[in-house]
Amino acid sequence: MTDMRDDLRRCTICAERFAATATAHRPNPVVWFAPKARLLIASQAPGIRVHEANTPFWDNSGKRLRDWLGLDEAIFYDRDKVAIIPMGFCFPGYDAKGSDLPPPPVCARTWREAALKTVPDIRLKVLIGGYAMKYHLPGFTKVTEAVAGWRDHPPGIFALPHPSWRNTGWLKKNPWFEAEVLPRLRKSVKEVLND
């Protein structure tokens, strides 16, 4: 029996799409999950640095995310503890203006269900950004509402804004996130990983 992760690593379904972007890059699925994981990071798609390093959140966004979760690099990158399953496994590229392109929907349609079945022991889901929230949260409308509604989500789900530097303004406008959400998130992460 083949491991779907091996098939995913070889995926080239978006090769023509990526070749037509401003970056004209090749597919490089970043596959970072294993069956024993208990914490799921459901994110958007790798950025250019992640594409080059072949390691998820290998940038300043990752530093901020690890701080939010209360995790050091060793635990964050331990696939037996943390599964990182984005909506798009490859860097989608930039448009002509240099803006990030969205994750191609064909990626989630092709791989997401099988990837999630590979990690049956997930106890906590951390949803990063609108694409992941739309997939995992019924009735999702806006990122800020989803993040603020953390108490109303099903048990074991937190919605977070993207940890990108682009959201620094959002963080300043919404101090409740750091004051209320992050302490509860860190507590939940600790409980799940130390259980």
MODELLER restraints for C-alpha pairs under 7 A, 6 or more apart:
rsr = mdl.restraints
at = mdl.atoms
rsr.add(forms.Gaussian(group=physical.xy_distance, feature=features.Distance(at['CA:5:A'], at['CA:31:A']), mean=6.83, stdev=0.5))
rsr.add(forms.Gaussian(group=physical.xy_distance, feature=features.Distance(at['CA:8:A'], at['CA:29:A']), mean=6.82, stdev=0.5))
rsr.add(forms.Gaussian(group=physical.xy_distance, feature=features.Distance(at['CA:9:A'], at['CA:29:A']), mean=5.37, stdev=0.5))
rsr.add(forms.Gaussian(group=physical.xy_distance, feature=features.Distance(at['CA:9:A'], at['CA:31:A']), mean=6.59, stdev=0.5))
rsr.add(forms.Gaussian(group=physical.xy_distance, feature=features.Distance(at['CA:12:A'], at['CA:27:A']), mean=5.81, stdev=0.5))
rsr.add(forms.Gaussian(group=physical.xy_distance, feature=features.Distance(at['CA:14:A'], at['CA:27:A']), mean=6.73, stdev=0.5))
rsr.add(forms.Gaussian(group=physical.xy_distance, feature=features.Distance(at['CA:15:A'], at['CA:26:A']), mean=5.93, stdev=0.5))
rsr.add(forms.Gaussian(group=physical.xy_distance, feature=features.Distance(at['CA:15:A'], at['CA:27:A']), mean=5.83, stdev=0.5))
rsr.add(forms.Gaussian(group=physical.xy_distance, feature=features.Distance(at['CA:18:A'], at['CA:24:A']), mean=5.74, stdev=0.5))
rsr.add(forms.Gaussian(group=physical.xy_distance, feature=features.Distance(at['CA:18:A'], at['CA:25:A']), mean=5.67, stdev=0.5))
rsr.add(forms.Gaussian(group=physical.xy_distance, feature=features.Distance(at['CA:18:A'], at['CA:26:A']), mean=6.24, stdev=0.5))
rsr.add(forms.Gaussian(group=physical.xy_distance, feature=features.Distance(at['CA:18:A'], at['CA:92:A']), mean=6.53, stdev=0.5))
rsr.add(forms.Gaussian(group=physical.xy_distance, feature=features.Distance(at['CA:18:A'], at['CA:93:A']), mean=6.51, stdev=0.5))
rsr.add(forms.Gaussian(group=physical.xy_distance, feature=features.Distance(at['CA:19:A'], at['CA:25:A']), mean=5.52, stdev=0.5))
rsr.add(forms.Gaussian(group=physical.xy_distance, feature=features.Distance(at['CA:19:A'], at['CA:26:A']), mean=6.54, stdev=0.5))
rsr.add(forms.Gaussian(group=physical.xy_distance, feature=features.Distance(at['CA:21:A'], at['CA:93:A']), mean=5.98, stdev=0.5))
rsr.add(forms.Gaussian(group=physical.xy_distance, feature=features.Distance(at['CA:21:A'], at['CA:94:A']), mean=6.22, stdev=0.5))
rsr.add(forms.Gaussian(group=physical.xy_distance, feature=features.Distance(at['CA:21:A'], at['CA:95:A']), mean=6.12, stdev=0.5))
rsr.add(forms.Gaussian(group=physical.xy_distance, feature=features.Distance(at['CA:22:A'], at['CA:93:A']), mean=6.92, stdev=0.5))
rsr.add(forms.Gaussian(group=physical.xy_distance, feature=features.Distance(at['CA:22:A'], at['CA:94:A']), mean=5.61, stdev=0.5))
rsr.add(forms.Gaussian(group=physical.xy_distance, feature=features.Distance(at['CA:22:A'], at['CA:95:A']), mean=5.56, stdev=0.5))
rsr.add(forms.Gaussian(group=physical.xy_distance, feature=features.Distance(at['CA:22:A'], at['CA:96:A']), mean=5.55, stdev=0.5))
rsr.add(forms.Gaussian(group=physical.xy_distance, feature=features.Distance(at['CA:23:A'], at['CA:93:A']), mean=5.77, stdev=0.5))
rsr.add(forms.Gaussian(group=physical.xy_distance, feature=features.Distance(at['CA:23:A'], at['CA:94:A']), mean=6.16, stdev=0.5))
rsr.add(forms.Gaussian(group=physical.xy_distance, feature=features.Distance(at['CA:27:A'], at['CA:90:A']), mean=5.98, stdev=0.5))
rsr.add(forms.Gaussian(group=physical.xy_distance, feature=features.Distance(at['CA:28:A'], at['CA:51:A']), mean=6.49, stdev=0.5))
rsr.add(forms.Gaussian(group=physical.xy_distance, feature=features.Distance(at['CA:28:A'], at['CA:90:A']), mean=5.45, stdev=0.5))
rsr.add(forms.Gaussian(group=physical.xy_distance, feature=features.Distance(at['CA:29:A'], at['CA:89:A']), mean=4.82, stdev=0.5))
rsr.add(forms.Gaussian(group=physical.xy_distance, feature=features.Distance(at['CA:29:A'], at['CA:90:A']), mean=4.58, stdev=0.5))
rsr.add(forms.Gaussian(group=physical.xy_distance, feature=features.Distance(at['CA:30:A'], at['CA:54:A']), mean=5.64, stdev=0.5))
rsr.add(forms.Gaussian(group=physical.xy_distance, feature=features.Distance(at['CA:30:A'], at['CA:55:A']), mean=6.60, stdev=0.5))
rsr.add(forms.Gaussian(group=physical.xy_distance, feature=features.Distance(at['CA:30:A'], at['CA:56:A']), mean=6.82, stdev=0.5))
rsr.add(forms.Gaussian(group=physical.xy_distance, feature=features.Distance(at['CA:30:A'], at['CA:89:A']), mean=5.50, stdev=0.5))
rsr.add(forms.Gaussian(group=physical.xy_distance, feature=features.Distance(at['CA:30:A'], at['CA:90:A']), mean=6.24, stdev=0.5))
rsr.add(forms.Gaussian(group=physical.xy_distance, feature=features.Distance(at['CA:31:A'], at['CA:89:A']), mean=6.98, stdev=0.5))
rsr.add(forms.Gaussian(group=physical.xy_distance, feature=features.Distance(at['CA:32:A'], at['CA:79:A']), mean=6.36, stdev=0.5))
rsr.add(forms.Gaussian(group=physical.xy_distance, feature=features.Distance(at['CA:32:A'], at['CA:83:A']), mean=6.12, stdev=0.5))
rsr.add(forms.Gaussian(group=physical.xy_distance, feature=features.Distance(at['CA:32:A'], at['CA:84:A']), mean=5.49, stdev=0.5))
rsr.add(forms.Gaussian(group=physical.xy_distance, feature=features.Distance(at['CA:33:A'], at['CA:79:A']), mean=5.11, stdev=0.5))
rsr.add(forms.Gaussian(group=physical.xy_distance, feature=features.Distance(at['CA:33:A'], at['CA:82:A']), mean=6.93, stdev=0.5))
rsr.add(forms.Gaussian(group=physical.xy_distance, feature=features.Distance(at['CA:33:A'], at['CA:83:A']), mean=4.21, stdev=0.5))
rsr.add(forms.Gaussian(group=physical.xy_distance, feature=features.Distance(at['CA:33:A'], at['CA:84:A']), mean=5.88, stdev=0.5))
rsr.add(forms.Gaussian(group=physical.xy_distance, feature=features.Distance(at['CA:34:A'], at['CA:79:A']), mean=5.39, stdev=0.5))
rsr.add(forms.Gaussian(group=physical.xy_distance, feature=features.Distance(at['CA:34:A'], at['CA:80:A']), mean=5.62, stdev=0.5))
rsr.add(forms.Gaussian(group=physical.xy_distance, feature=features.Distance(at['CA:34:A'], at['CA:83:A']), mean=6.56, stdev=0.5))
rsr.add(forms.Gaussian(group=physical.xy_distance, feature=features.Distance(at['CA:34:A'], at['CA:118:A']), mean=6.97, stdev=0.5))
rsr.add(forms.Gaussian(group=physical.xy_distance, feature=features.Distance(at['CA:34:A'], at['CA:119:A']), mean=6.39, stdev=0.5))
rsr.add(forms.Gaussian(group=physical.xy_distance, feature=features.Distance(at['CA:35:A'], at['CA:80:A']), mean=6.93, stdev=0.5))
rsr.add(forms.Gaussian(group=physical.xy_distance, feature=features.Distance(at['CA:35:A'], at['CA:118:A']), mean=5.39, stdev=0.5))
rsr.add(forms.Gaussian(group=physical.xy_distance, feature=features.Distance(at['CA:35:A'], at['CA:119:A']), mean=4.42, stdev=0.5))
rsr.add(forms.Gaussian(group=physical.xy_distance, feature=features.Distance(at['CA:35:A'], at['CA:120:A']), mean=6.70, stdev=0.5))
rsr.add(forms.Gaussian(group=physical.xy_distance, feature=features.Distance(at['CA:36:A'], at['CA:80:A']), mean=4.89, stdev=0.5))
rsr.add(forms.Gaussian(group=physical.xy_distance, feature=features.Distance(at['CA:36:A'], at['CA:81:A']), mean=6.59, stdev=0.5))
rsr.add(forms.Gaussian(group=physical.xy_distance, feature=features.Distance(at['CA:36:A'], at['CA:119:A']), mean=6.49, stdev=0.5))
rsr.add(forms.Gaussian(group=physical.xy_distance, feature=features.Distance(at['CA:36:A'], at['CA:121:A']), mean=6.42, stdev=0.5))
rsr.add(forms.Gaussian(group=physical.xy_distance, feature=features.Distance(at['CA:37:A'], at['CA:79:A']), mean=6.29, stdev=0.5))
rsr.add(forms.Gaussian(group=physical.xy_distance, feature=features.Distance(at['CA:37:A'], at['CA:80:A']), mean=4.56, stdev=0.5))
rsr.add(forms.Gaussian(group=physical.xy_distance, feature=features.Distance(at['CA:37:A'], at['CA:81:A']), mean=4.14, stdev=0.5))
rsr.add(forms.Gaussian(group=physical.xy_distance, feature=features.Distance(at['CA:37:A'], at['CA:82:A']), mean=5.12, stdev=0.5))
rsr.add(forms.Gaussian(group=physical.xy_distance, feature=features.Distance(at['CA:37:A'], at['CA:83:A']), mean=5.66, stdev=0.5))
rsr.add(forms.Gaussian(group=physical.xy_distance, feature=features.Distance(at['CA:37:A'], at['CA:119:A']), mean=6.16, stdev=0.5))
rsr.add(forms.Gaussian(group=physical.xy_distance, feature=features.Distance(at['CA:37:A'], at['CA:121:A']), mean=6.42, stdev=0.5))
rsr.add(forms.Gaussian(group=physical.xy_distance, feature=features.Distance(at['CA:37:A'], at['CA:122:A']), mean=6.19, stdev=0.5))
rsr.add(forms.Gaussian(group=physical.xy_distance, feature=features.Distance(at['CA:38:A'], at['CA:81:A']), mean=5.49, stdev=0.5))
rsr.add(forms.Gaussian(group=physical.xy_distance, feature=features.Distance(at['CA:38:A'], at['CA:82:A']), mean=6.24, stdev=0.5))
rsr.add(forms.Gaussian(group=physical.xy_distance, feature=features.Distance(at['CA:38:A'], at['CA:121:A']), mean=5.47, stdev=0.5))
rsr.add(forms.Gaussian(group=physical.xy_distance, feature=features.Distance(at['CA:38:A'], at['CA:122:A']), mean=4.04, stdev=0.5))
rsr.add(forms.Gaussian(group=physical.xy_distance, feature=features.Distance(at['CA:38:A'], at['CA:123:A']), mean=5.20, stdev=0.5))
rsr.add(forms.Gaussian(group=physical.xy_distance, feature=features.Distance(at['CA:38:A'], at['CA:124:A']), mean=6.62, stdev=0.5))
rsr.add(forms.Gaussian(group=physical.xy_distance, feature=features.Distance(at['CA:38:A'], at['CA:192:A']), mean=6.77, stdev=0.5))
rsr.add(forms.Gaussian(group=physical.xy_distance, feature=features.Distance(at['CA:38:A'], at['CA:193:A']), mean=6.82, stdev=0.5))
rsr.add(forms.Gaussian(group=physical.xy_distance, feature=features.Distance(at['CA:39:A'], at['CA:81:A']), mean=6.26, stdev=0.5))
rsr.add(forms.Gaussian(group=physical.xy_distance, feature=features.Distance(at['CA:39:A'], at['CA:82:A']), mean=4.80, stdev=0.5))
rsr.add(forms.Gaussian(group=physical.xy_distance, feature=features.Distance(at['CA:39:A'], at['CA:83:A']), mean=6.10, stdev=0.5))
rsr.add(forms.Gaussian(group=physical.xy_distance, feature=features.Distance(at['CA:39:A'], at['CA:122:A']), mean=5.53, stdev=0.5))
rsr.add(forms.Gaussian(group=physical.xy_distance, feature=features.Distance(at['CA:39:A'], at['CA:123:A']), mean=6.08, stdev=0.5))
rsr.add(forms.Gaussian(group=physical.xy_distance, feature=features.Distance(at['CA:39:A'], at['CA:124:A']), mean=4.99, stdev=0.5))
rsr.add(forms.Gaussian(group=physical.xy_distance, feature=features.Distance(at['CA:39:A'], at['CA:125:A']), mean=6.09, stdev=0.5))
rsr.add(forms.Gaussian(group=physical.xy_distance, feature=features.Distance(at['CA:40:A'], at['CA:82:A']), mean=5.94, stdev=0.5))
rsr.add(forms.Gaussian(group=physical.xy_distance, feature=features.Distance(at['CA:40:A'], at['CA:83:A']), mean=4.82, stdev=0.5))
rsr.add(forms.Gaussian(group=physical.xy_distance, feature=features.Distance(at['CA:40:A'], at['CA:84:A']), mean=5.95, stdev=0.5))
rsr.add(forms.Gaussian(group=physical.xy_distance, feature=features.Distance(at['CA:40:A'], at['CA:122:A']), mean=6.33, stdev=0.5))
rsr.add(forms.Gaussian(group=physical.xy_distance, feature=features.Distance(at['CA:40:A'], at['CA:124:A']), mean=6.19, stdev=0.5))
rsr.add(forms.Gaussian(group=physical.xy_distance, feature=features.Distance(at['CA:40:A'], at['CA:125:A']), mean=4.75, stdev=0.5))
rsr.add(forms.Gaussian(group=physical.xy_distance, feature=features.Distance(at['CA:40:A'], at['CA:126:A']), mean=6.03, stdev=0.5))
rsr.add(forms.Gaussian(group=physical.xy_distance, feature=features.Distance(at['CA:41:A'], at['CA:83:A']), mean=6.07, stdev=0.5))
rsr.add(forms.Gaussian(group=physical.xy_distance, feature=features.Distance(at['CA:41:A'], at['CA:84:A']), mean=4.69, stdev=0.5))
rsr.add(forms.Gaussian(group=physical.xy_distance, feature=features.Distance(at['CA:41:A'], at['CA:85:A']), mean=6.18, stdev=0.5))
rsr.add(forms.Gaussian(group=physical.xy_distance, feature=features.Distance(at['CA:41:A'], at['CA:125:A']), mean=6.18, stdev=0.5))
rsr.add(forms.Gaussian(group=physical.xy_distance, feature=features.Distance(at['CA:41:A'], at['CA:126:A']), mean=4.96, stdev=0.5))
rsr.add(forms.Gaussian(group=physical.xy_distance, feature=features.Distance(at['CA:41:A'], at['CA:127:A']), mean=6.26, stdev=0.5))
rsr.add(forms.Gaussian(group=physical.xy_distance, feature=features.Distance(at['CA:42:A'], at['CA:84:A']), mean=6.19, stdev=0.5))
rsr.add(forms.Gaussian(group=physical.xy_distance, feature=features.Distance(at['CA:42:A'], at['CA:85:A']), mean=5.17, stdev=0.5))
rsr.add(forms.Gaussian(group=physical.xy_distance, feature=features.Distance(at['CA:42:A'], at['CA:86:A']), mean=5.21, stdev=0.5))
rsr.add(forms.Gaussian(group=physical.xy_distance, feature=features.Distance(at['CA:42:A'], at['CA:125:A']), mean=6.99, stdev=0.5))
rsr.add(forms.Gaussian(group=physical.xy_distance, feature=features.Distance(at['CA:42:A'], at['CA:126:A']), mean=5.99, stdev=0.5))
rsr.add(forms.Gaussian(group=physical.xy_distance, feature=features.Distance(at['CA:42:A'], at['CA:127:A']), mean=4.87, stdev=0.5))
rsr.add(forms.Gaussian(group=physical.xy_distance, feature=features.Distance(at['CA:42:A'], at['CA:128:A']), mean=6.01, stdev=0.5))
rsr.add(forms.Gaussian(group=physical.xy_distance, feature=features.Distance(at['CA:42:A'], at['CA:132:A']), mean=5.88, stdev=0.5))
rsr.add(forms.Gaussian(group=physical.xy_distance, feature=features.Distance(at['CA:43:A'], at['CA:85:A']), mean=6.45, stdev=0.5))
rsr.add(forms.Gaussian(group=physical.xy_distance, feature=features.Distance(at['CA:43:A'], at['CA:86:A']), mean=4.27, stdev=0.5))
rsr.add(forms.Gaussian(group=physical.xy_distance, feature=features.Distance(at['CA:43:A'], at['CA:87:A']), mean=6.22, stdev=0.5))
rsr.add(forms.Gaussian(group=physical.xy_distance, feature=features.Distance(at['CA:43:A'], at['CA:127:A']), mean=6.18, stdev=0.5))
rsr.add(forms.Gaussian(group=physical.xy_distance, feature=features.Distance(at['CA:43:A'], at['CA:128:A']), mean=4.74, stdev=0.5))
rsr.add(forms.Gaussian(group=physical.xy_distance, feature=features.Distance(at['CA:43:A'], at['CA:129:A']), mean=6.60, stdev=0.5))
rsr.add(forms.Gaussian(group=physical.xy_distance, feature=features.Distance(at['CA:43:A'], at['CA:132:A']), mean=5.85, stdev=0.5))
rsr.add(forms.Gaussian(group=physical.xy_distance, feature=features.Distance(at['CA:44:A'], at['CA:86:A']), mean=5.03, stdev=0.5))
rsr.add(forms.Gaussian(group=physical.xy_distance, feature=features.Distance(at['CA:44:A'], at['CA:87:A']), mean=5.04, stdev=0.5))
rsr.add(forms.Gaussian(group=physical.xy_distance, feature=features.Distance(at['CA:44:A'], at['CA:88:A']), mean=6.30, stdev=0.5))
rsr.add(forms.Gaussian(group=physical.xy_distance, feature=features.Distance(at['CA:44:A'], at['CA:103:A']), mean=6.70, stdev=0.5))
rsr.add(forms.Gaussian(group=physical.xy_distance, feature=features.Distance(at['CA:44:A'], at['CA:128:A']), mean=6.76, stdev=0.5))
rsr.add(forms.Gaussian(group=physical.xy_distance, feature=features.Distance(at['CA:44:A'], at['CA:129:A']), mean=6.42, stdev=0.5))
rsr.add(forms.Gaussian(group=physical.xy_distance, feature=features.Distance(at['CA:44:A'], at['CA:131:A']), mean=6.09, stdev=0.5))
rsr.add(forms.Gaussian(group=physical.xy_distance, feature=features.Distance(at['CA:44:A'], at['CA:132:A']), mean=6.23, stdev=0.5))
rsr.add(forms.Gaussian(group=physical.xy_distance, feature=features.Distance(at['CA:45:A'], at['CA:86:A']), mean=5.37, stdev=0.5))
rsr.add(forms.Gaussian(group=physical.xy_distance, feature=features.Distance(at['CA:45:A'], at['CA:87:A']), mean=6.00, stdev=0.5))
rsr.add(forms.Gaussian(group=physical.xy_distance, feature=features.Distance(at['CA:45:A'], at['CA:88:A']), mean=4.73, stdev=0.5))
rsr.add(forms.Gaussian(group=physical.xy_distance, feature=features.Distance(at['CA:45:A'], at['CA:89:A']), mean=5.87, stdev=0.5))
rsr.add(forms.Gaussian(group=physical.xy_distance, feature=features.Distance(at['CA:45:A'], at['CA:90:A']), mean=6.33, stdev=0.5))
rsr.add(forms.Gaussian(group=physical.xy_distance, feature=features.Distance(at['CA:45:A'], at['CA:91:A']), mean=6.02, stdev=0.5))
rsr.add(forms.Gaussian(group=physical.xy_distance, feature=features.Distance(at['CA:45:A'], at['CA:103:A']), mean=5.87, stdev=0.5))
rsr.add(forms.Gaussian(group=physical.xy_distance, feature=features.Distance(at['CA:46:A'], at['CA:56:A']), mean=6.60, stdev=0.5))
rsr.add(forms.Gaussian(group=physical.xy_distance, feature=features.Distance(at['CA:46:A'], at['CA:89:A']), mean=6.67, stdev=0.5))
rsr.add(forms.Gaussian(group=physical.xy_distance, feature=features.Distance(at['CA:46:A'], at['CA:90:A']), mean=5.87, stdev=0.5))
rsr.add(forms.Gaussian(group=physical.xy_distance, feature=features.Distance(at['CA:46:A'], at['CA:91:A']), mean=4.69, stdev=0.5))
rsr.add(forms.Gaussian(group=physical.xy_distance, feature=features.Distance(at['CA:47:A'], at['CA:91:A']), mean=5.36, stdev=0.5))
rsr.add(forms.Gaussian(group=physical.xy_distance, feature=features.Distance(at['CA:48:A'], at['CA:91:A']), mean=6.23, stdev=0.5))
rsr.add(forms.Gaussian(group=physical.xy_distance, feature=features.Distance(at['CA:49:A'], at['CA:58:A']), mean=6.63, stdev=0.5))
rsr.add(forms.Gaussian(group=physical.xy_distance, feature=features.Distance(at['CA:49:A'], at['CA:59:A']), mean=6.57, stdev=0.5))
rsr.add(forms.Gaussian(group=physical.xy_distance, feature=features.Distance(at['CA:50:A'], at['CA:56:A']), mean=5.45, stdev=0.5))
rsr.add(forms.Gaussian(group=physical.xy_distance, feature=features.Distance(at['CA:50:A'], at['CA:57:A']), mean=6.26, stdev=0.5))
rsr.add(forms.Gaussian(group=physical.xy_distance, feature=features.Distance(at['CA:50:A'], at['CA:58:A']), mean=5.49, stdev=0.5))
rsr.add(forms.Gaussian(group=physical.xy_distance, feature=features.Distance(at['CA:51:A'], at['CA:90:A']), mean=6.99, stdev=0.5))
rsr.add(forms.Gaussian(group=physical.xy_distance, feature=features.Distance(at['CA:51:A'], at['CA:91:A']), mean=5.82, stdev=0.5))
rsr.add(forms.Gaussian(group=physical.xy_distance, feature=features.Distance(at['CA:61:A'], at['CA:163:A']), mean=4.96, stdev=0.5))
rsr.add(forms.Gaussian(group=physical.xy_distance, feature=features.Distance(at['CA:61:A'], at['CA:164:A']), mean=4.78, stdev=0.5))
rsr.add(forms.Gaussian(group=physical.xy_distance, feature=features.Distance(at['CA:61:A'], at['CA:165:A']), mean=6.94, stdev=0.5))
rsr.add(forms.Gaussian(group=physical.xy_distance, feature=features.Distance(at['CA:64:A'], at['CA:163:A']), mean=5.88, stdev=0.5))
rsr.add(forms.Gaussian(group=physical.xy_distance, feature=features.Distance(at['CA:65:A'], at['CA:163:A']), mean=5.76, stdev=0.5))
rsr.add(forms.Gaussian(group=physical.xy_distance, feature=features.Distance(at['CA:66:A'], at['CA:72:A']), mean=6.41, stdev=0.5))
rsr.add(forms.Gaussian(group=physical.xy_distance, feature=features.Distance(at['CA:68:A'], at['CA:182:A']), mean=6.08, stdev=0.5))
rsr.add(forms.Gaussian(group=physical.xy_distance, feature=features.Distance(at['CA:69:A'], at['CA:185:A']), mean=6.56, stdev=0.5))
rsr.add(forms.Gaussian(group=physical.xy_distance, feature=features.Distance(at['CA:69:A'], at['CA:186:A']), mean=5.13, stdev=0.5))
rsr.add(forms.Gaussian(group=physical.xy_distance, feature=features.Distance(at['CA:69:A'], at['CA:189:A']), mean=6.63, stdev=0.5))
rsr.add(forms.Gaussian(group=physical.xy_distance, feature=features.Distance(at['CA:70:A'], at['CA:186:A']), mean=5.52, stdev=0.5))
rsr.add(forms.Gaussian(group=physical.xy_distance, feature=features.Distance(at['CA:76:A'], at['CA:82:A']), mean=6.07, stdev=0.5))
rsr.add(forms.Gaussian(group=physical.xy_distance, feature=features.Distance(at['CA:81:A'], at['CA:193:A']), mean=6.75, stdev=0.5))
rsr.add(forms.Gaussian(group=physical.xy_distance, feature=features.Distance(at['CA:87:A'], at['CA:103:A']), mean=6.41, stdev=0.5))
rsr.add(forms.Gaussian(group=physical.xy_distance, feature=features.Distance(at['CA:87:A'], at['CA:108:A']), mean=5.46, stdev=0.5))
rsr.add(forms.Gaussian(group=physical.xy_distance, feature=features.Distance(at['CA:87:A'], at['CA:131:A']), mean=6.87, stdev=0.5))
rsr.add(forms.Gaussian(group=physical.xy_distance, feature=features.Distance(at['CA:87:A'], at['CA:132:A']), mean=6.33, stdev=0.5))
rsr.add(forms.Gaussian(group=physical.xy_distance, feature=features.Distance(at['CA:88:A'], at['CA:103:A']), mean=4.83, stdev=0.5))
rsr.add(forms.Gaussian(group=physical.xy_distance, feature=features.Distance(at['CA:88:A'], at['CA:104:A']), mean=6.35, stdev=0.5))
rsr.add(forms.Gaussian(group=physical.xy_distance, feature=features.Distance(at['CA:88:A'], at['CA:107:A']), mean=5.44, stdev=0.5))
rsr.add(forms.Gaussian(group=physical.xy_distance, feature=features.Distance(at['CA:88:A'], at['CA:108:A']), mean=6.21, stdev=0.5))
rsr.add(forms.Gaussian(group=physical.xy_distance, feature=features.Distance(at['CA:92:A'], at['CA:101:A']), mean=5.64, stdev=0.5))
rsr.add(forms.Gaussian(group=physical.xy_distance, feature=features.Distance(at['CA:92:A'], at['CA:102:A']), mean=6.53, stdev=0.5))
rsr.add(forms.Gaussian(group=physical.xy_distance, feature=features.Distance(at['CA:92:A'], at['CA:103:A']), mean=5.74, stdev=0.5))
rsr.add(forms.Gaussian(group=physical.xy_distance, feature=features.Distance(at['CA:93:A'], at['CA:100:A']), mean=6.15, stdev=0.5))
rsr.add(forms.Gaussian(group=physical.xy_distance, feature=features.Distance(at['CA:93:A'], at['CA:101:A']), mean=5.71, stdev=0.5))
rsr.add(forms.Gaussian(group=physical.xy_distance, feature=features.Distance(at['CA:94:A'], at['CA:100:A']), mean=4.66, stdev=0.5))
rsr.add(forms.Gaussian(group=physical.xy_distance, feature=features.Distance(at['CA:94:A'], at['CA:101:A']), mean=5.34, stdev=0.5))
rsr.add(forms.Gaussian(group=physical.xy_distance, feature=features.Distance(at['CA:95:A'], at['CA:101:A']), mean=6.16, stdev=0.5))
rsr.add(forms.Gaussian(group=physical.xy_distance, feature=features.Distance(at['CA:123:A'], at['CA:156:A']), mean=6.21, stdev=0.5))
rsr.add(forms.Gaussian(group=physical.xy_distance, feature=features.Distance(at['CA:123:A'], at['CA:192:A']), mean=6.52, stdev=0.5))
rsr.add(forms.Gaussian(group=physical.xy_distance, feature=features.Distance(at['CA:124:A'], at['CA:156:A']), mean=4.47, stdev=0.5))
rsr.add(forms.Gaussian(group=physical.xy_distance, feature=features.Distance(at['CA:124:A'], at['CA:157:A']), mean=5.90, stdev=0.5))
rsr.add(forms.Gaussian(group=physical.xy_distance, feature=features.Distance(at['CA:124:A'], at['CA:192:A']), mean=6.96, stdev=0.5))
rsr.add(forms.Gaussian(group=physical.xy_distance, feature=features.Distance(at['CA:125:A'], at['CA:156:A']), mean=5.98, stdev=0.5))
rsr.add(forms.Gaussian(group=physical.xy_distance, feature=features.Distance(at['CA:125:A'], at['CA:157:A']), mean=4.79, stdev=0.5))
rsr.add(forms.Gaussian(group=physical.xy_distance, feature=features.Distance(at['CA:125:A'], at['CA:158:A']), mean=6.33, stdev=0.5))
rsr.add(forms.Gaussian(group=physical.xy_distance, feature=features.Distance(at['CA:126:A'], at['CA:157:A']), mean=5.95, stdev=0.5))
rsr.add(forms.Gaussian(group=physical.xy_distance, feature=features.Distance(at['CA:126:A'], at['CA:158:A']), mean=4.91, stdev=0.5))
rsr.add(forms.Gaussian(group=physical.xy_distance, feature=features.Distance(at['CA:126:A'], at['CA:159:A']), mean=5.91, stdev=0.5))
rsr.add(forms.Gaussian(group=physical.xy_distance, feature=features.Distance(at['CA:127:A'], at['CA:133:A']), mean=5.80, stdev=0.5))
rsr.add(forms.Gaussian(group=physical.xy_distance, feature=features.Distance(at['CA:127:A'], at['CA:158:A']), mean=6.09, stdev=0.5))
rsr.add(forms.Gaussian(group=physical.xy_distance, feature=features.Distance(at['CA:127:A'], at['CA:159:A']), mean=4.64, stdev=0.5))
rsr.add(forms.Gaussian(group=physical.xy_distance, feature=features.Distance(at['CA:127:A'], at['CA:160:A']), mean=5.92, stdev=0.5))
rsr.add(forms.Gaussian(group=physical.xy_distance, feature=features.Distance(at['CA:128:A'], at['CA:159:A']), mean=6.13, stdev=0.5))
rsr.add(forms.Gaussian(group=physical.xy_distance, feature=features.Distance(at['CA:128:A'], at['CA:160:A']), mean=4.96, stdev=0.5))
rsr.add(forms.Gaussian(group=physical.xy_distance, feature=features.Distance(at['CA:128:A'], at['CA:161:A']), mean=5.72, stdev=0.5))
rsr.add(forms.Gaussian(group=physical.xy_distance, feature=features.Distance(at['CA:128:A'], at['CA:162:A']), mean=5.45, stdev=0.5))
rsr.add(forms.Gaussian(group=physical.xy_distance, feature=features.Distance(at['CA:129:A'], at['CA:143:A']), mean=6.68, stdev=0.5))
rsr.add(forms.Gaussian(group=physical.xy_distance, feature=features.Distance(at['CA:129:A'], at['CA:160:A']), mean=6.44, stdev=0.5))
rsr.add(forms.Gaussian(group=physical.xy_distance, feature=features.Distance(at['CA:129:A'], at['CA:161:A']), mean=5.24, stdev=0.5))
rsr.add(forms.Gaussian(group=physical.xy_distance, feature=features.Distance(at['CA:129:A'], at['CA:162:A']), mean=5.18, stdev=0.5))
rsr.add(forms.Gaussian(group=physical.xy_distance, feature=features.Distance(at['CA:130:A'], at['CA:143:A']), mean=5.70, stdev=0.5))
rsr.add(forms.Gaussian(group=physical.xy_distance, feature=features.Distance(at['CA:133:A'], at['CA:140:A']), mean=6.52, stdev=0.5))
rsr.add(forms.Gaussian(group=physical.xy_distance, feature=features.Distance(at['CA:133:A'], at['CA:159:A']), mean=6.86, stdev=0.5))
rsr.add(forms.Gaussian(group=physical.xy_distance, feature=features.Distance(at['CA:134:A'], at['CA:140:A']), mean=5.45, stdev=0.5))
rsr.add(forms.Gaussian(group=physical.xy_distance, feature=features.Distance(at['CA:140:A'], at['CA:146:A']), mean=6.81, stdev=0.5))
rsr.add(forms.Gaussian(group=physical.xy_distance, feature=features.Distance(at['CA:143:A'], at['CA:161:A']), mean=6.67, stdev=0.5))
rsr.add(forms.Gaussian(group=physical.xy_distance, feature=features.Distance(at['CA:146:A'], at['CA:159:A']), mean=6.04, stdev=0.5))
rsr.add(forms.Gaussian(group=physical.xy_distance, feature=features.Distance(at['CA:147:A'], at['CA:159:A']), mean=4.85, stdev=0.5))
rsr.add(forms.Gaussian(group=physical.xy_distance, feature=features.Distance(at['CA:147:A'], at['CA:160:A']), mean=5.51, stdev=0.5))
rsr.add(forms.Gaussian(group=physical.xy_distance, feature=features.Distance(at['CA:150:A'], at['CA:158:A']), mean=5.91, stdev=0.5))
rsr.add(forms.Gaussian(group=physical.xy_distance, feature=features.Distance(at['CA:150:A'], at['CA:159:A']), mean=6.72, stdev=0.5))
